[in-house]
Amino acid sequence: MAAHPTFPAAELESVCRVLADTDNGLSGSEIGRLLAQQGIADPAPDLTKWKRLSLALGQQQQRDGCGNRVVSFILEAMKPVRYVGKTEIFEARRVELNHVLIFTGLELGSDGQLRPREAAKTLTEADQRAGRLRAELLKRNVHPDVLRFCRSELLQENCFHAVLEATKSVADKIRTKTGLTGDGQELADAALALGKSGMPFLAFNSLQTESEQSEQKGLLNLMKGMFGTFRNPTAHAPKISWNMTEQDALDLLTMASFCHRRLDSAARTPRTA
């Protein structure tokens, strides 16, 4: 690794406050283990967690004359494999770290790797560039499949393409669960409509009562409406002519999340046998 400049005291302290947050950060034992693993002295293990970490990393980079082992500590602490089954914790911690790292010209990707970025100069710029939209979606507990399909677009704060990818993700799940081809409204009809037989490919419930059949039809219409309202215009209209506000994007992505959760629990019917 090429020599990385030492982290300014304010940025290093902020990084440590995120990583060693009282409620959601690394535990004291995790900090000790990671410091030892990186060969970093732990001069004050009884201090408050973030102060302990800041002191250890600050002294180490002074001895090294560079910030390489601070970088190594961040990479080790944010290895995705450490967060198996804890995706929301990883993403929330990553977003908060990026609010700080952007001032040093770095960004932590979803793969746990640091990449160079043009350094931010103001808090407003940092907020805009460090994944504010993604952070809001995490607060809403949006389905992981929406986040997975939209990751690069969200990090770029690109509402137009985030919406397009979210609607694609719903269609992709329908195809995966049914084996059908097609797209958009036609695909939704083929997979979810009761049809003449009264039996769709995918059922959201037992379809035994009028209320259950109404729910099936309502969810079908919701997904068709989403495809018709967002998928078709964004797929065919140039970005500059499609007015997609951040609030509209948040609402659409939340709707896509609802569709994903219902599709997850939908069952193949005897019609597919």
C-alpha positions as CSV (number, residue, x, y, z in Angstrom):
1,M,0.0,0.0,0.0
2,A,1.3,3.4,-0.9
3,A,1.8,5.8,2.0
4,H,-1.5,7.4,2.9
5,P,-1.4,10.9,4.4
6,T,-2.0,11.1,8.2
7,F,-5.6,11.8,9.1
8,P,-6.2,15.2,10.6
9,A,-7.1,15.1,14.3
10,A,-10.7,16.2,13.7
11,E,-11.4,13.6,11.0
12,L,-9.7,10.8,12.9
13,E,-11.8,11.6,16.0
14,S,-15.0,11.6,13.9
15,V,-14.1,8.2,12.3
16,C,-13.5,6.8,15.8
17,R,-16.8,8.2,17.1
18,V,-18.6,6.3,14.3
19,L,-16.7,3.0,14.7
20,A,-16.9,3.1,18.5
21,D,-20.3,4.6,18.9
22,T,-21.7,3.9,22.4
23,D,-24.9,2.2,21.2
24,N,-24.2,0.8,17.7
25,G,-20.4,0.7,17.4
26,L,-17.7,-1.9,18.0
27,S,-17.6,-3.4,21.4
28,G,-14.6,-2.8,23.7
29,S,-13.4,-6.4,23.2
30,E,-13.8,-6.0,19.4
31,I,-11.7,-2.8,19.5
32,G,-9.0,-4.6,21.5
33,R,-8.9,-7.6,19.2
34,L,-8.7,-5.5,16.0
35,L,-6.0,-3.3,17.4
36,A,-3.9,-6.3,18.3
37,Q,-4.6,-7.9,14.9
38,Q,-3.2,-4.7,13.2
39,G,-0.2,-4.5,15.5
40,I,-1.4,-1.2,17.0
41,A,-0.6,-0.5,20.6
42,D,-3.6,0.0,23.0
43,P,-2.3,2.5,25.5
44,A,-5.5,3.3,27.4
45,P,-8.0,0.3,27.3
46,D,-10.0,1.8,30.1
47,L,-10.9,5.0,28.3
48,T,-14.3,5.6,26.7
49,K,-14.4,3.5,23.5
50,W,-14.0,6.2,20.9
51,K,-11.3,8.1,22.9
52,R,-9.4,4.8,23.4
53,L,-9.6,4.1,19.6
54,S,-8.7,7.7,18.7
55,L,-5.7,7.7,21.0
56,A,-4.4,4.3,19.7
57,L,-4.8,5.2,16.0
58,G,-3.5,8.8,16.5
59,Q,-0.3,7.6,18.2
60,Q,0.2,4.9,15.7
61,Q,0.1,7.2,12.7
62,Q,2.5,9.6,14.4
63,R,4.9,6.7,14.8
64,D,4.4,5.6,11.2
65,G,4.5,9.1,9.7
66,C,1.4,8.1,7.6
67,G,-2.2,7.0,7.9
68,N,-1.8,3.5,6.5
69,R,-2.6,1.6,9.7
70,V,-5.7,3.8,10.2
71,V,-6.8,2.7,6.8
72,S,-6.0,-0.9,7.6
73,F,-8.0,-0.7,10.8
74,I,-11.1,0.8,9.0
75,L,-10.9,-1.9,6.3
76,E,-10.7,-4.7,8.8
77,A,-13.5,-3.3,11.0
78,M,-15.7,-2.9,7.9
79,K,-15.1,-6.3,6.2
80,P,-18.5,-7.3,4.9
81,V,-18.0,-10.9,6.2
82,R,-18.2,-9.5,9.7
83,Y,-21.7,-8.3,9.1
84,V,-23.3,-11.5,7.8
85,G,-27.0,-11.3,9.0
86,K,-26.3,-7.6,10.0
87,T,-26.7,-5.9,6.7
88,E,-28.6,-2.9,8.2
89,I,-25.8,-2.3,10.8
90,F,-23.1,-2.5,8.1
91,E,-24.9,0.0,5.8
92,A,-25.8,2.4,8.5
93,R,-22.2,2.4,9.8
94,R,-20.8,2.8,6.2
95,V,-23.1,5.8,5.5
96,E,-21.9,7.5,8.7
97,L,-18.3,6.8,8.0
98,N,-18.7,8.2,4.5
99,H,-20.0,11.4,5.9
100,V,-16.5,11.8,7.6
101,L,-14.3,10.1,5.0
102,I,-15.5,12.3,2.2
103,F,-13.6,15.2,3.8
104,T,-10.4,13.2,3.4
105,G,-11.1,12.3,-0.2
106,L,-12.1,8.7,0.5
107,E,-15.3,6.7,0.2
108,L,-16.1,3.2,1.6
109,G,-17.9,1.1,-0.9
110,S,-20.5,-1.7,-0.3
111,D,-17.7,-4.2,-0.8
112,G,-15.8,-2.8,2.2
113,Q,-13.1,-1.2,0.1
114,L,-11.9,2.4,0.2
115,R,-11.8,4.4,-3.0
116,P,-10.5,7.9,-3.7
117,R,-13.1,10.7,-4.2
118,E,-12.8,14.4,-4.6
119,A,-12.8,15.7,-1.1
120,A,-15.8,17.6,0.1
121,K,-15.3,21.1,1.5
122,T,-18.7,21.8,3.2
123,L,-21.2,19.8,5.3
124,T,-23.9,20.4,2.7
125,E,-21.7,18.9,0.0
126,A,-20.8,15.9,2.2
127,D,-24.4,15.2,3.0
128,Q,-25.3,15.2,-0.7
129,R,-22.5,13.0,-1.7
130,A,-22.3,10.4,1.1
131,G,-25.6,8.6,0.5
132,R,-28.3,10.7,2.2
133,L,-31.0,9.0,0.1
134,R,-29.7,5.6,1.1
135,A,-29.6,6.5,4.7
136,E,-33.3,7.6,4.6
137,L,-34.2,4.2,3.0
138,L,-32.4,2.4,5.8
139,K,-34.5,4.3,8.3
140,R,-37.6,3.1,6.5
141,N,-36.3,-0.5,6.6
142,V,-36.6,-0.9,2.9
143,H,-36.3,-4.4,1.5
144,P,-32.7,-5.5,0.8
145,D,-33.5,-6.4,-2.8
146,V,-34.4,-2.8,-3.5
147,L,-31.1,-1.6,-2.0
148,R,-29.2,-4.3,-3.9
149,F,-30.6,-3.3,-7.3
150,C,-30.1,0.4,-6.7
151,R,-26.8,0.5,-4.9
152,S,-24.6,2.4,-7.4
153,E,-27.5,4.8,-8.4
154,L,-28.2,5.6,-4.8
155,L,-24.6,6.4,-4.0
156,Q,-24.7,8.9,-6.9
157,E,-27.9,10.4,-5.6
158,N,-29.4,9.6,-9.0
159,C,-33.2,9.5,-8.4
160,F,-34.1,8.9,-12.0
161,H,-32.2,5.7,-12.4
162,A,-32.8,4.6,-8.8
163,V,-36.5,4.5,-9.6
164,L,-35.9,2.6,-12.9
165,E,-33.8,0.0,-11.2
166,A,-36.2,-0.5,-8.3
167,T,-39.1,-1.2,-10.7
168,K,-36.8,-3.6,-12.6
169,S,-36.1,-5.4,-9.4
170,V,-39.8,-6.1,-8.8
171,A,-40.2,-7.5,-12.3
172,D,-37.1,-9.6,-11.9
173,K,-38.5,-11.2,-8.7
174,I,-41.7,-12.1,-10.5
175,R,-39.8,-13.8,-13.3
176,T,-37.6,-15.6,-10.8
177,K,-40.6,-17.0,-8.8
178,T,-42.7,-18.0,-11.8
179,G,-40.3,-18.8,-14.6
180,L,-42.3,-16.5,-16.9
181,T,-40.7,-14.1,-19.3
182,G,-41.9,-10.7,-20.3
183,D,-41.9,-7.4,-18.4
184,G,-43.9,-4.7,-16.8
185,Q,-47.7,-4.7,-16.8
186,E,-47.9,-7.8,-19.1
187,L,-45.7,-9.8,-16.8
188,A,-47.7,-8.8,-13.7
189,D,-51.0,-9.8,-15.5
190,A,-49.5,-13.2,-16.5
191,A,-48.2,-14.0,-13.1
192,L,-50.8,-12.5,-10.7
193,A,-54.2,-12.2,-12.5
194,L,-56.9,-14.6,-11.5
195,G,-57.9,-15.2,-15.1
196,K,-60.7,-17.4,-16.3
197,S,-59.6,-20.3,-14.1
198,G,-59.5,-18.1,-11.0
199,M,-56.0,-19.4,-10.3
200,P,-52.9,-17.2,-10.8
201,F,-49.4,-18.4,-11.1
202,L,-48.5,-16.7,-7.8
203,A,-51.0,-16.3,-5.0
204,F,-50.7,-13.8,-2.1
205,N,-53.2,-15.8,0.0
206,S,-55.5,-18.8,-0.1
207,L,-57.9,-17.1,-2.5
208,Q,-60.8,-18.8,-0.7
209,T,-62.9,-15.7,0.2
210,E,-64.0,-12.6,-1.8
211,S,-61.8,-10.5,0.5
212,E,-58.7,-12.6,-0.4
213,Q,-59.5,-12.5,-4.1
214,S,-59.9,-8.7,-3.8
215,E,-56.5,-8.5,-2.1
216,Q,-54.9,-10.5,-5.0
217,K,-56.5,-8.1,-7.5
218,G,-55.5,-5.1,-5.5
219,L,-51.8,-6.1,-5.3
220,L,-51.8,-6.9,-9.0
221,N,-53.2,-3.4,-9.8
222,L,-50.7,-1.8,-7.5
223,M,-47.8,-3.4,-9.3
224,K,-49.2,-2.7,-12.7
225,G,-49.7,0.9,-11.6
226,M,-46.1,1.1,-10.5
227,F,-44.9,-0.3,-13.8
228,G,-47.1,2.0,-15.8
229,T,-46.4,5.2,-13.8
230,F,-42.7,4.8,-13.3
231,R,-41.1,2.0,-15.4
232,N,-42.4,3.0,-18.8
233,P,-41.8,6.8,-18.5
234,T,-38.3,6.4,-17.0
235,A,-37.4,3.7,-19.5
236,H,-38.3,5.8,-22.5
237,A,-38.0,9.4,-21.5
238,P,-34.7,11.2,-21.4
239,K,-33.7,12.0,-17.8
240,I,-33.8,15.8,-18.3
241,S,-37.5,15.7,-19.2
242,W,-38.6,13.5,-16.3
243,N,-39.2,15.4,-13.1
244,M,-38.2,12.9,-10.4
245,T,-37.8,14.6,-7.0
246,E,-36.0,13.0,-4.1
247,Q,-39.3,12.7,-2.2
248,D,-41.0,11.0,-5.1
249,A,-38.0,8.6,-5.4
250,L,-38.2,7.7,-1.6
251,D,-41.9,7.0,-1.9
252,L,-41.6,4.8,-5.0
253,L,-38.7,2.9,-3.5
254,T,-40.7,2.3,-0.4
255,M,-43.6,1.0,-2.6
256,A,-41.2,-1.3,-4.4
257,S,-40.1,-2.6,-1.0
258,F,-43.7,-3.4,-0.1
259,C,-44.1,-5.3,-3.4
260,H,-40.9,-7.3,-2.7
261,R,-42.1,-8.3,0.8
262,R,-45.4,-9.5,-0.6
263,L,-43.8,-11.4,-3.4
264,D,-41.4,-13.1,-0.9
265,S,-44.4,-14.6,0.8
266,A,-46.4,-15.4,-2.4
267,A,-46.7,-19.1,-3.3
268,R,-46.8,-20.9,-6.6
269,T,-50.3,-22.4,-7.2
270,P,-51.3,-25.9,-8.5
271,R,-51.8,-24.1,-11.9
272,T,-48.0,-24.2,-12.2
273,A,-47.7,-27.9,-11.7
